[in-house]
């Protein structure tokens, strides 16, 4: 969990599959991440982000102030 009480980490298992898919899709389009020398399909990107979530590298956070939930890189919370 972040040291900032404004944010609360949410376990990915606490979300419905549809809610998690929506967060992952938004993260992919927001990040514009470089996935290497070749283009990756959206499904490949989604699978990659889901692996990052399960590994704890990317976390789901709820922001009390905006009352919204999003994905962020764990390192960005520090």
C-alpha positions as CSV (number, residue, x, y, z in Angstrom):
1,X,0.0,0.0,0.0
2,X,1.1,3.5,-0.7
3,X,2.3,5.8,2.1
4,X,-0.2,8.3,0.8
5,X,-3.5,7.7,2.7
6,X,-5.3,9.3,-0.3
7,X,-4.7,6.0,-2.2
8,X,-5.7,2.5,-1.3
9,X,-4.4,-0.5,-3.2
10,X,-7.2,-2.9,-4.4
11,X,-6.5,-6.6,-4.9
12,X,-7.1,-7.5,-8.5
13,X,-9.2,-10.5,-7.4
14,X,-11.6,-8.0,-5.8
15,X,-12.7,-6.8,-9.2
16,X,-15.0,-8.4,-11.7
17,X,-13.4,-9.7,-14.9
18,X,-15.1,-6.9,-16.8
19,X,-13.9,-4.2,-14.5
20,X,-10.4,-5.5,-14.6
21,X,-10.5,-5.7,-18.4
22,X,-11.6,-2.0,-18.5
23,X,-8.8,-0.9,-16.3
24,X,-6.2,-2.9,-18.3
25,X,-7.5,-1.5,-21.6
26,X,-7.4,2.1,-20.2
27,X,-3.9,1.6,-18.9
28,X,-2.7,0.2,-22.3
29,X,-4.1,3.2,-24.2
30,X,-2.9,5.7,-21.6
31,X,0.7,4.3,-21.2
32,X,1.7,4.2,-24.9
33,X,4.4,1.8,-23.7
34,X,7.1,0.6,-26.1
35,X,6.9,-3.2,-26.2
36,X,10.1,-3.6,-28.2
37,X,11.1,-3.8,-31.8
38,X,7.9,-5.4,-33.1
39,X,4.3,-4.3,-32.9
40,X,2.2,-6.3,-30.4
41,X,-1.5,-6.9,-30.7
42,X,-3.8,-5.5,-28.2
43,X,-4.4,-9.0,-26.8
44,X,-0.7,-9.5,-26.3
45,X,-0.5,-6.1,-24.5
46,X,-3.4,-7.1,-22.3
47,X,-1.8,-10.4,-21.4
48,X,1.5,-8.6,-20.6
49,X,-0.3,-6.1,-18.3
50,X,-2.2,-8.9,-16.5
51,X,1.1,-10.6,-15.8
52,X,2.4,-7.4,-14.4
53,X,-0.6,-7.1,-12.1
54,X,-0.3,-10.7,-10.9
55,X,3.4,-10.1,-10.3
56,X,2.7,-6.9,-8.3
57,X,4.6,-4.6,-10.6
58,X,1.4,-2.8,-11.6
59,X,-1.2,-2.3,-8.9
60,X,-4.8,-1.2,-8.8
61,X,-5.4,1.9,-6.7
62,X,-8.5,3.7,-5.5
63,X,-8.2,7.5,-5.2
64,X,-10.4,8.7,-2.4
65,X,-10.3,12.3,-3.7
66,X,-11.4,11.6,-7.2
67,X,-13.4,8.4,-6.3
68,X,-11.7,6.6,-9.2
69,X,-9.8,3.4,-9.7
70,X,-6.8,3.1,-12.0
71,X,-3.7,1.0,-12.6
72,X,-0.3,2.5,-11.8
73,X,3.2,1.1,-11.8
74,X,4.1,0.2,-8.2
75,X,7.3,2.3,-8.4
76,X,5.2,5.4,-9.3
77,X,3.5,5.2,-5.9
78,X,6.7,5.9,-4.0
